[in-house]
Amino acid sequence: MSYNFYFGANPYSYFDYHNAISRAEVNAPQEDYILLSMSDDRPVTVDQVLEHIKVDADQAESDTYYESLILAATLVAEHMMRREIIEKTYRTYRNSFESIRLRKSPILSLDLFEAVDFNNVWQPISPDVYYMTESNNYSQLYINRYQRWPLLPYDRQQGIKIEFTVGMTTIFEDIKLGILHHIAVLNEQRGDWGSADLESSQLIDIVPAVSRTIYYKYRITNR
């Protein structure tokens, strides 16, 4: 499954975007998060965008165009805050039970937690064995007292599988305003992109100062 957003006539998949901005963070932990699903709900509507950029509905572009700008601006906001606005479900794997931190936030639910046994069969891990911290940053999985993690085959990579859902249940008004300001810039500069490849620095450089100020107020600094 691939999610596309557009600058002018140029499509870029969500995964291309995510990979590009991840490479720019040289100190980011080397953990893979596989996007399984993404909600269609967005933090702002097309009508709110039209009102913000002062365009009458009868003179506006198609809804698809504005929806692509909403998605693009929202994904950049998520990157800068290191928080997920849109509800998404991810899968991640680990090789050991040591320091299982889920570097996506805020977590709505832990949907699956399994370990592979010596017959190469996935087995669910009982909630009695572990607990997950509630955090304004990143949640972490710990073992309960008097419990033991299941043994993993010593030569098995990705022997632990975790699926979880993240997203903001309440989106603050200033975050929405930051996204709207960014959308206005994307709309104004849509003809400047041509056929050039969008690198992460370009995506970030066009974020207006007011949006940056808002996003960095909510940015997770503890990696």
TORBA-446263 format. One line per field, with one value per residue: x negated, y, z negated of N, C-alpha, C in turn; residue in one letter. Coordinates in nm, 2 decimals, always signed. Layout:
<rs>
n.x = (X|...) $
n.y = (Y|...) $
n.z = (Z|...) $
ca.x = (X|...) $
ca.y = (Y|...) $
ca.z = (Z|...) $
c.x = (X|...) $
c.y = (Y|...) $
c.z = (Z|...) $
type = (a|...) $
</rs>
This chain:
<rs>
n.x = (-0.08|-0.06|-0.09|-0.03|-0.15|-0.14|-0.33|-0.26|-0.27|-0.41|-0.43|-0.50|-0.57|-0.45|-0.63|-0.88|-0.91|-0.92|-1.15|-1.35|-1.36|-1.43|-1.69|-1.82|-1.85|-2.11|-2.17|-1.96|-1.79|-1.86|-1.61|-1.35|-1.03|-0.73|-0.48|-0.15|+0.11|+0.30|+0.51|+0.78|+0.86|+0.79|+0.60|+0.69|+0.95|+1.05|+1.22|+1.14|+0.88|+0.92|+1.05|+0.84|+0.64|+0.78|+0.94|+1.21|+1.46|+1.56|+1.35|+1.14|+0.89|+0.91|+1.05|+0.89|+0.63|+0.59|+0.62|+0.39|+0.20|+0.26|+0.20|-0.08|-0.18|-0.10|-0.25|-0.51|-0.49|-0.46|-0.71|-0.88|-0.79|-0.83|-0.62|-0.31|-0.05|+0.17|+0.37|+0.21|+0.10|-0.17|-0.42|-0.69|-1.01|-1.22|-1.54|-1.60|-1.49|-1.58|-1.56|-1.32|-1.20|-0.94|-0.96|-0.76|-0.50|-0.21|-0.12|+0.16|+0.26|+0.14|+0.12|+0.03|-0.20|-0.44|-0.65|-0.89|-0.90|-1.10|-1.02|-0.98|-0.74|-0.51|-0.43|-0.20|-0.27|-0.19|+0.00|-0.04|-0.31|-0.45|-0.47|-0.37|-0.50|-0.35|-0.39|-0.49|-0.67|-0.84|-0.71|-0.79|-0.86|-0.85|-0.96|-0.75|-0.77|-0.90|-0.85|-0.94|-1.10|-1.01|-1.22|-1.44|-1.52|-1.87|-1.99|-1.81|-1.70|-1.50|-1.32|-1.12|-0.80|-0.61|-0.31|-0.15|+0.07|+0.07|+0.12|+0.28|+0.53|+0.64|+0.60|+0.41|+0.51|+0.31|+0.13|+0.28|+0.30|+0.04|+0.00|+0.18|+0.06|-0.17|-0.06|+0.04|-0.20|-0.31|-0.11|-0.15|-0.40|-0.40|-0.45|-0.72|-0.86|-0.90|-1.05|-1.23|-1.40|-1.27|-1.44|-1.51|-1.60|-1.49|-1.22|-1.20|-1.30|-1.11|-0.92|-0.72|-0.83|-0.65|-0.52|-0.73|-0.80|-0.58|-0.58|-0.82|-0.78|-0.64|-0.80|-0.96|-1.24|-1.39|-1.55) $
n.y = (-0.12|+0.22|+0.56|+0.87|+1.20|+1.54|+1.78|+2.03|+1.87|+1.65|+1.33|+1.19|+0.91|+0.83|+0.66|+0.71|+0.97|+0.94|+0.78|+0.95|+1.17|+1.04|+0.95|+1.19|+1.23|+1.16|+1.06|+0.91|+0.63|+0.30|+0.16|-0.02|+0.07|-0.05|+0.07|-0.02|+0.06|+0.36|+0.62|+0.79|+1.03|+1.37|+1.65|+1.91|+2.05|+2.06|+2.28|+2.45|+2.50|+2.64|+2.87|+2.97|+3.03|+3.21|+3.16|+3.14|+2.89|+2.83|+2.90|+2.74|+2.48|+2.12|+1.91|+1.69|+1.79|+1.98|+1.81|+1.66|+1.84|+1.89|+1.64|+1.63|+1.85|+1.78|+1.55|+1.65|+1.82|+1.62|+1.49|+1.70|+1.75|+1.50|+1.34|+1.16|+1.27|+1.19|+0.90|+0.59|+0.25|+0.05|-0.19|-0.34|-0.50|-0.68|-0.80|-0.88|-0.87|-0.66|-0.33|-0.23|+0.02|+0.21|+0.41|+0.59|+0.82|+0.98|+0.67|+0.48|+0.22|-0.11|-0.35|-0.61|-0.84|-1.05|-1.35|-1.56|-1.91|-2.21|-2.38|-2.22|-2.08|-1.82|-1.69|-1.55|-1.31|-1.30|-1.05|-1.04|-1.07|-0.84|-0.48|-0.16|+0.16|+0.48|+0.77|+1.10|+1.12|+0.87|+0.55|+0.25|-0.10|-0.31|-0.58|-0.75|-0.78|-1.08|-1.22|-1.37|-1.32|-1.49|-1.75|-1.70|-1.84|-1.87|-1.80|-1.66|-1.38|-1.09|-1.19|-1.10|-0.96|-0.67|-0.49|-0.18|+0.10|+0.45|+0.80|+1.13|+1.20|+1.44|+1.73|+2.01|+2.35|+2.53|+2.37|+2.29|+2.54|+2.59|+2.39|+2.49|+2.73|+2.63|+2.49|+2.70|+2.81|+2.60|+2.59|+2.84|+2.81|+2.61|+2.59|+2.62|+2.39|+2.22|+1.96|+1.87|+1.67|+1.62|+1.67|+1.60|+1.83|+2.04|+2.00|+2.07|+2.33|+2.50|+2.53|+2.76|+3.02|+3.06|+2.82|+2.65|+2.74|+2.66|+2.38|+2.30|+2.36|+2.14|+1.93|+1.62|+1.57|+1.38|+1.12) $
n.z = (+0.00|+0.08|+0.02|+0.17|+0.21|+0.35|+0.51|+0.71|+1.02|+0.95|+0.82|+0.50|+0.30|-0.03|-0.16|-0.02|-0.10|-0.38|-0.41|-0.31|-0.48|-0.71|-0.65|-0.68|-0.94|-1.11|-1.36|-1.43|-1.58|-1.46|-1.37|-1.22|-1.11|-0.99|-0.80|-0.83|-0.81|-0.74|-0.86|-0.70|-0.81|-0.86|-0.99|-0.92|-0.71|-0.36|-0.32|-0.53|-0.45|-0.21|-0.31|-0.46|-0.27|-0.13|+0.10|+0.33|+0.34|+0.60|+0.76|+0.69|+0.70|+0.77|+0.51|+0.46|+0.51|+0.30|+0.08|+0.11|+0.05|-0.22|-0.33|-0.27|-0.42|-0.67|-0.72|-0.72|-0.94|-1.14|-1.12|-1.21|-1.47|-1.57|-1.63|-1.58|-1.40|-1.23|-1.26|-1.27|-1.20|-1.29|-1.23|-1.39|-1.44|-1.67|-1.79|-2.04|-2.38|-2.52|-2.62|-2.47|-2.31|-2.17|-1.92|-1.82|-1.85|-1.98|-2.15|-2.09|-2.12|-2.20|-1.98|-1.90|-2.03|-2.00|-2.01|-1.84|-1.86|-1.93|-1.73|-1.52|-1.52|-1.57|-1.88|-2.11|-2.36|-2.69|-2.85|-3.12|-3.16|-3.10|-3.10|-2.97|-2.95|-3.01|-2.83|-2.76|-2.56|-2.42|-2.45|-2.65|-2.67|-2.95|-3.16|-3.39|-3.75|-3.88|-3.65|-3.33|-3.02|-2.72|-2.58|-2.30|-1.98|-1.93|-1.70|-1.55|-1.37|-1.41|-1.60|-1.76|-1.74|-1.69|-1.69|-1.67|-1.74|-1.66|-1.71|-1.73|-1.95|-2.03|-1.86|-1.88|-1.84|-1.76|-1.63|-1.41|-1.29|-1.22|-1.02|-0.83|-0.76|-0.64|-0.43|-0.28|-0.18|-0.03|+0.17|+0.29|+0.40|+0.57|+0.85|+0.86|+0.83|+1.05|+1.22|+1.03|+0.79|+0.47|+0.19|-0.16|-0.29|-0.13|-0.17|-0.44|-0.44|-0.33|-0.52|-0.69|-0.92|-1.14|-1.15|-1.21|-1.47|-1.62|-1.58|-1.69|-1.96|-2.04|-2.00|-2.03|-2.22|-2.36|-2.25) $
ca.x = (+0.00|-0.14|-0.02|-0.10|-0.11|-0.18|-0.37|-0.24|-0.23|-0.50|-0.39|-0.60|-0.51|-0.48|-0.75|-0.99|-0.93|-0.97|-1.29|-1.43|-1.38|-1.50|-1.83|-1.88|-1.88|-2.22|-2.18|-1.84|-1.81|-1.84|-1.49|-1.25|-0.88|-0.66|-0.35|-0.05|+0.23|+0.31|+0.64|+0.81|+0.89|+0.68|+0.62|+0.77|+1.03|+1.03|+1.29|+1.05|+0.76|+0.97|+1.07|+0.71|+0.57|+0.87|+0.98|+1.35|+1.48|+1.58|+1.22|+1.05|+0.85|+0.99|+1.03|+0.77|+0.51|+0.58|+0.60|+0.25|+0.12|+0.29|+0.12|-0.22|-0.21|-0.09|-0.37|-0.63|-0.47|-0.49|-0.86|-0.95|-0.75|-0.85|-0.49|-0.22|+0.08|+0.27|+0.37|+0.14|+0.06|-0.30|-0.49|-0.84|-1.07|-1.34|-1.62|-1.61|-1.39|-1.65|-1.53|-1.22|-1.14|-0.87|-0.99|-0.65|-0.43|-0.16|-0.07|+0.30|+0.28|+0.04|+0.21|-0.03|-0.33|-0.47|-0.79|-0.90|-0.95|-1.20|-0.96|-0.96|-0.60|-0.48|-0.35|-0.17|-0.33|-0.09|-0.01|-0.09|-0.45|-0.51|-0.39|-0.41|-0.50|-0.28|-0.50|-0.47|-0.77|-0.83|-0.67|-0.88|-0.81|-0.94|-0.91|-0.69|-0.85|-0.88|-0.82|-1.05|-1.07|-1.03|-1.35|-1.44|-1.63|-1.98|-2.04|-1.70|-1.68|-1.36|-1.24|-1.01|-0.72|-0.52|-0.23|-0.09|+0.13|+0.04|+0.20|+0.33|+0.68|+0.67|+0.50|+0.42|+0.54|+0.19|+0.07|+0.36|+0.27|-0.10|+0.02|+0.25|-0.04|-0.26|+0.02|+0.04|-0.33|-0.31|-0.02|-0.21|-0.53|-0.38|-0.51|-0.87|-0.93|-0.94|-1.08|-1.34|-1.37|-1.26|-1.52|-1.45|-1.63|-1.40|-1.09|-1.20|-1.34|-1.00|-0.82|-0.73|-0.88|-0.55|-0.49|-0.84|-0.79|-0.47|-0.62|-0.93|-0.72|-0.59|-0.90|-1.02|-1.39|-1.45|-1.54) $
ca.y = (+0.00|+0.34|+0.69|+0.97|+1.34|+1.60|+1.92|+2.05|+1.75|+1.55|+1.25|+1.13|+0.83|+0.85|+0.58|+0.78|+1.09|+0.90|+0.74|+1.07|+1.25|+0.95|+0.95|+1.32|+1.22|+1.07|+1.01|+0.84|+0.49|+0.22|+0.07|-0.02|+0.07|-0.08|+0.12|-0.11|+0.14|+0.51|+0.67|+0.89|+1.15|+1.47|+1.75|+2.02|+2.01|+2.14|+2.41|+2.53|+2.54|+2.75|+2.99|+3.02|+3.09|+3.31|+3.12|+3.10|+2.75|+2.82|+2.93|+2.65|+2.36|+2.00|+1.87|+1.60|+1.87|+2.04|+1.70|+1.62|+1.94|+1.87|+1.53|+1.66|+1.94|+1.71|+1.46|+1.73|+1.85|+1.50|+1.48|+1.81|+1.73|+1.36|+1.29|+1.12|+1.33|+1.10|+0.76|+0.49|+0.13|+0.01|-0.31|-0.34|-0.63|-0.67|-0.92|-0.92|-0.80|-0.55|-0.19|-0.21|+0.15|+0.23|+0.55|+0.66|+0.88|+0.91|+0.54|+0.46|+0.08|-0.21|-0.44|-0.74|-0.86|-1.20|-1.40|-1.68|-2.02|-2.30|-2.44|-2.11|-2.04|-1.70|-1.71|-1.43|-1.28|-1.27|-0.92|-1.06|-1.08|-0.71|-0.36|-0.05|+0.29|+0.59|+0.87|+1.21|+1.11|+0.74|+0.44|+0.14|-0.22|-0.37|-0.71|-0.74|-0.85|-1.23|-1.28|-1.40|-1.32|-1.62|-1.77|-1.69|-1.91|-1.79|-1.75|-1.60|-1.24|-1.04|-1.29|-1.04|-0.88|-0.58|-0.40|-0.08|+0.21|+0.58|+0.92|+1.23|+1.20|+1.58|+1.81|+2.15|+2.45|+2.60|+2.28|+2.31|+2.67|+2.57|+2.31|+2.57|+2.82|+2.55|+2.46|+2.82|+2.82|+2.49|+2.63|+2.95|+2.78|+2.48|+2.60|+2.63|+2.26|+2.16|+1.81|+1.85|+1.58|+1.68|+1.61|+1.64|+1.97|+2.12|+1.99|+2.14|+2.47|+2.58|+2.54|+2.90|+3.04|+3.05|+2.68|+2.59|+2.77|+2.58|+2.24|+2.28|+2.36|+2.01|+1.84|+1.52|+1.59|+1.27|+1.01) $
ca.z = (+0.00|+0.10|+0.01|+0.25|+0.20|+0.47|+0.53|+0.86|+1.09|+0.92|+0.70|+0.41|+0.21|-0.17|-0.20|+0.02|-0.19|-0.52|-0.40|-0.28|-0.60|-0.81|-0.62|-0.72|-1.09|-1.12|-1.49|-1.46|-1.61|-1.35|-1.39|-1.11|-1.14|-0.87|-0.80|-0.79|-0.77|-0.78|-0.86|-0.61|-0.88|-0.85|-1.10|-0.87|-0.60|-0.24|-0.34|-0.61|-0.36|-0.12|-0.39|-0.50|-0.16|-0.07|+0.24|+0.34|+0.38|+0.75|+0.82|+0.63|+0.77|+0.72|+0.37|+0.45|+0.50|+0.16|-0.01|+0.12|-0.03|-0.36|-0.37|-0.27|-0.53|-0.80|-0.73|-0.76|-1.08|-1.22|-1.12|-1.29|-1.61|-1.60|-1.68|-1.48|-1.41|-1.17|-1.32|-1.18|-1.26|-1.25|-1.27|-1.41|-1.49|-1.75|-1.80|-2.18|-2.47|-2.59|-2.58|-2.37|-2.31|-2.05|-1.88|-1.75|-1.96|-2.10|-2.13|-2.13|-2.16|-2.16|-1.91|-1.89|-2.09|-1.98|-1.99|-1.77|-1.94|-1.87|-1.61|-1.42|-1.53|-1.65|-2.00|-2.18|-2.49|-2.78|-2.91|-3.26|-3.16|-3.07|-3.10|-2.88|-3.01|-2.94|-2.82|-2.66|-2.46|-2.37|-2.55|-2.65|-2.73|-3.05|-3.22|-3.53|-3.85|-3.89|-3.52|-3.24|-2.88|-2.65|-2.52|-2.16|-1.91|-1.94|-1.57|-1.48|-1.37|-1.42|-1.67|-1.83|-1.65|-1.77|-1.61|-1.76|-1.67|-1.72|-1.65|-1.83|-1.97|-2.03|-1.78|-1.93|-1.74|-1.70|-1.53|-1.29|-1.23|-1.16|-0.90|-0.73|-0.71|-0.55|-0.30|-0.20|-0.11|+0.07|+0.28|+0.36|+0.46|+0.64|+0.98|+0.85|+0.81|+1.17|+1.21|+0.94|+0.68|+0.34|+0.08|-0.29|-0.32|-0.06|-0.24|-0.56|-0.42|-0.29|-0.63|-0.74|-1.06|-1.24|-1.17|-1.28|-1.61|-1.68|-1.58|-1.79|-2.09|-2.07|-1.95|-2.13|-2.22|-2.42|-2.15) $
c.x = (-0.09|-0.05|-0.10|-0.06|-0.18|-0.22|-0.36|-0.20|-0.32|-0.46|-0.51|-0.53|-0.54|-0.61|-0.88|-1.02|-0.98|-1.11|-1.39|-1.46|-1.45|-1.65|-1.90|-1.91|-1.99|-2.23|-2.05|-1.87|-1.78|-1.73|-1.40|-1.11|-0.81|-0.52|-0.25|+0.08|+0.23|+0.45|+0.66|+0.84|+0.76|+0.71|+0.69|+0.85|+1.00|+1.10|+1.20|+0.93|+0.81|+1.00|+0.94|+0.64|+0.65|+0.90|+1.13|+1.36|+1.49|+1.45|+1.11|+1.01|+0.94|+0.96|+0.91|+0.64|+0.49|+0.56|+0.46|+0.16|+0.14|+0.20|-0.03|-0.26|-0.20|-0.21|-0.49|-0.61|-0.50|-0.64|-0.92|-0.91|-0.80|-0.73|-0.40|-0.09|+0.19|+0.26|+0.31|+0.12|-0.07|-0.33|-0.64|-0.89|-1.19|-1.41|-1.63|-1.51|-1.46|-1.61|-1.44|-1.15|-1.07|-0.88|-0.89|-0.56|-0.32|-0.10|+0.07|+0.33|+0.16|+0.13|+0.16|-0.17|-0.36|-0.62|-0.79|-0.95|-1.05|-1.15|-0.93|-0.81|-0.58|-0.39|-0.32|-0.23|-0.22|-0.11|-0.05|-0.24|-0.52|-0.41|-0.45|-0.40|-0.41|-0.38|-0.45|-0.57|-0.75|-0.80|-0.77|-0.82|-0.91|-0.87|-0.86|-0.78|-0.80|-0.84|-0.95|-1.01|-1.08|-1.17|-1.34|-1.54|-1.75|-2.02|-1.92|-1.70|-1.54|-1.27|-1.12|-0.93|-0.62|-0.44|-0.15|-0.03|+0.10|+0.13|+0.25|+0.48|+0.73|+0.56|+0.51|+0.44|+0.42|+0.12|+0.15|+0.32|+0.13|-0.08|+0.09|+0.15|-0.13|-0.19|+0.02|-0.09|-0.35|-0.23|-0.08|-0.33|-0.52|-0.44|-0.66|-0.94|-0.97|-0.95|-1.19|-1.30|-1.36|-1.34|-1.47|-1.48|-1.53|-1.26|-1.09|-1.22|-1.22|-0.89|-0.83|-0.77|-0.77|-0.52|-0.61|-0.84|-0.69|-0.52|-0.73|-0.89|-0.68|-0.69|-0.95|-1.18|-1.46|-1.44|-1.57) $
c.y = (+0.12|+0.46|+0.80|+1.11|+1.42|+1.74|+1.95|+1.92|+1.63|+1.46|+1.20|+1.04|+0.86|+0.78|+0.65|+0.90|+1.05|+0.85|+0.85|+1.15|+1.17|+0.95|+1.08|+1.32|+1.12|+1.00|+0.93|+0.69|+0.41|+0.11|+0.09|-0.02|+0.06|-0.02|+0.02|-0.04|+0.28|+0.55|+0.78|+1.02|+1.24|+1.58|+1.88|+1.97|+2.10|+2.28|+2.50|+2.58|+2.66|+2.88|+3.05|+3.09|+3.19|+3.28|+3.08|+2.96|+2.73|+2.84|+2.83|+2.54|+2.24|+1.97|+1.78|+1.68|+1.92|+1.92|+1.65|+1.72|+1.93|+1.75|+1.56|+1.75|+1.87|+1.61|+1.53|+1.78|+1.74|+1.48|+1.58|+1.79|+1.59|+1.30|+1.26|+1.19|+1.24|+0.96|+0.66|+0.37|+0.09|-0.13|-0.29|-0.47|-0.59|-0.80|-0.97|-0.83|-0.68|-0.41|-0.18|-0.08|+0.17|+0.38|+0.60|+0.70|+0.97|+0.77|+0.53|+0.32|+0.00|-0.33|-0.59|-0.74|-1.01|-1.23|-1.53|-1.79|-2.10|-2.38|-2.34|-2.07|-1.92|-1.73|-1.58|-1.42|-1.23|-1.13|-0.92|-1.05|-0.94|-0.60|-0.25|+0.08|+0.39|+0.71|+0.98|+1.21|+0.97|+0.64|+0.33|+0.02|-0.28|-0.50|-0.68|-0.82|-1.00|-1.29|-1.30|-1.38|-1.46|-1.63|-1.76|-1.78|-1.82|-1.73|-1.69|-1.45|-1.20|-1.14|-1.24|-0.95|-0.80|-0.50|-0.31|+0.03|+0.35|+0.69|+1.01|+1.22|+1.35|+1.65|+1.95|+2.25|+2.51|+2.50|+2.28|+2.43|+2.66|+2.49|+2.40|+2.67|+2.75|+2.52|+2.58|+2.84|+2.72|+2.53|+2.74|+2.91|+2.65|+2.48|+2.60|+2.50|+2.19|+2.01|+1.78|+1.75|+1.66|+1.61|+1.66|+1.78|+2.07|+2.12|+2.07|+2.29|+2.56|+2.59|+2.69|+2.91|+3.02|+2.90|+2.61|+2.61|+2.69|+2.44|+2.21|+2.29|+2.22|+1.90|+1.75|+1.54|+1.47|+1.15|+0.87) $
c.z = (+0.00|+0.09|+0.08|+0.21|+0.32|+0.45|+0.68|+0.92|+1.05|+0.80|+0.63|+0.31|+0.07|-0.21|-0.15|-0.07|-0.33|-0.51|-0.38|-0.41|-0.71|-0.78|-0.67|-0.86|-1.11|-1.25|-1.53|-1.48|-1.48|-1.38|-1.27|-1.16|-1.01|-0.88|-0.75|-0.74|-0.81|-0.76|-0.75|-0.67|-0.87|-0.95|-1.05|-0.75|-0.48|-0.26|-0.43|-0.54|-0.27|-0.19|-0.43|-0.39|-0.08|+0.08|+0.24|+0.39|+0.54|+0.83|+0.78|+0.73|+0.72|+0.57|+0.36|+0.44|+0.36|+0.06|-0.01|+0.05|-0.18|-0.41|-0.37|-0.39|-0.66|-0.82|-0.77|-0.90|-1.17|-1.23|-1.21|-1.43|-1.66|-1.68|-1.57|-1.50|-1.35|-1.24|-1.22|-1.27|-1.20|-1.30|-1.29|-1.47|-1.58|-1.76|-1.94|-2.26|-2.54|-2.53|-2.46|-2.38|-2.17|-2.02|-1.78|-1.87|-1.91|-2.07|-2.18|-2.18|-2.12|-2.11|-1.91|-1.95|-2.09|-1.97|-1.92|-1.86|-1.87|-1.75|-1.50|-1.41|-1.61|-1.76|-2.07|-2.32|-2.58|-2.84|-3.06|-3.27|-3.16|-3.10|-3.01|-2.95|-2.93|-2.95|-2.73|-2.55|-2.39|-2.48|-2.54|-2.72|-2.83|-3.10|-3.36|-3.63|-3.86|-3.76|-3.44|-3.10|-2.82|-2.59|-2.37|-2.10|-1.90|-1.81|-1.49|-1.49|-1.36|-1.48|-1.75|-1.74|-1.73|-1.67|-1.71|-1.68|-1.74|-1.65|-1.76|-1.83|-1.98|-1.96|-1.82|-1.81|-1.68|-1.60|-1.40|-1.21|-1.16|-1.03|-0.79|-0.67|-0.61|-0.42|-0.21|-0.12|+0.00|+0.19|+0.36|+0.44|+0.55|+0.78|+0.98|+0.85|+0.94|+1.16|+1.12|+0.83|+0.55|+0.23|-0.05|-0.33|-0.25|-0.13|-0.36|-0.54|-0.39|-0.40|-0.68|-0.88|-1.16|-1.26|-1.24|-1.43|-1.68|-1.69|-1.69|-1.93|-2.14|-2.04|-2.06|-2.11|-2.28|-2.32|-2.21) $
type = (m|s|y|n|f|y|f|g|a|n|p|y|s|y|f|d|y|h|n|a|i|s|r|a|e|v|n|a|p|q|e|d|y|i|l|l|s|m|s|d|d|r|p|v|t|v|d|q|v|l|e|h|i|k|v|d|a|d|q|a|e|s|d|t|y|y|e|s|l|i|l|a|a|t|l|v|a|e|h|m|m|r|r|e|i|i|e|k|t|y|r|t|y|r|n|s|f|e|s|i|r|l|r|k|s|p|i|l|s|l|d|l|f|e|a|v|d|f|n|n|v|w|q|p|i|s|p|d|v|y|y|m|t|e|s|n|n|y|s|q|l|y|i|n|r|y|q|r|w|p|l|l|p|y|d|r|q|q|g|i|k|i|e|f|t|v|g|m|t|t|i|f|e|d|i|k|l|g|i|l|h|h|i|a|v|l|n|e|q|r|g|d|w|g|s|a|d|l|e|s|s|q|l|i|d|i|v|p|a|v|s|r|t|i|y|y|k|y|r|i|t|n|r) $
</rs>
